Amino acid sequence: MSLSFEAKARPEGSKPGALRREGLVPANLYGHDGANSVLLTINARDLGYMLREARVRETPIELSIADLDWKGSVVLQEVQKHPWKSTLVYHVSFLATKG
């Protein structure tokens, strides 16, 4: 089973708390073009579904970023959650993989 997921580029100057109130989760993508990273936003509900299936640094995910016309294979690098509210995700990091 292959996981596919869509993200959007994070607006310049947007604050993480405001994004979370809108139902979005801040995210980063590393390694897509060398040393640069991309700031992203992800729908919190879709992210919840993905986290049920994906494992950190193990499960390949097809990520597409419509705003940047980028599509590729990534893995979850890090998931930051609230200390005792396990369903509240603060931030997600993706790492682009070759292949």
Residue, then its C-alpha position, 0 to 999 in steps of 0.5 A: m500500500s502506497l501513501s500519497f499526501e498533498a501539502k501547500a507552501r507556508p505563506e510568508g510571515s505566517k505564525p504557527g499558532a494561527l495556522r493550527r487554529e485554522g486546522l493546519v499543521p506547520a511542516n518542513l521538507y528537507g533534502h528535496d534540492g540539496a541543502n535548502s528546506v521548504l516551509l509547508t502547511i498540511n491539513a491536520r485531519d489528513l495528517g492524522y490519517m497518515l500518522r495512523e499508517a506511516r512510521v517515522r523513518e520507515t514508511p515511504i510517502e508520495l508527497s506533492i506540493a502544488d504551489l511549487d510543482w514538486k512531487g517526490s518520495v519522502v519519509l517522516q523525519e520527525v513528529q512533534k506532539h503535545p506532551w500529554k495530548s497525543t492527538l495534537v501534533y505541533h510540527v512535522s518534518f519530512l526528508a526527501t528520499k532518492g528514488 
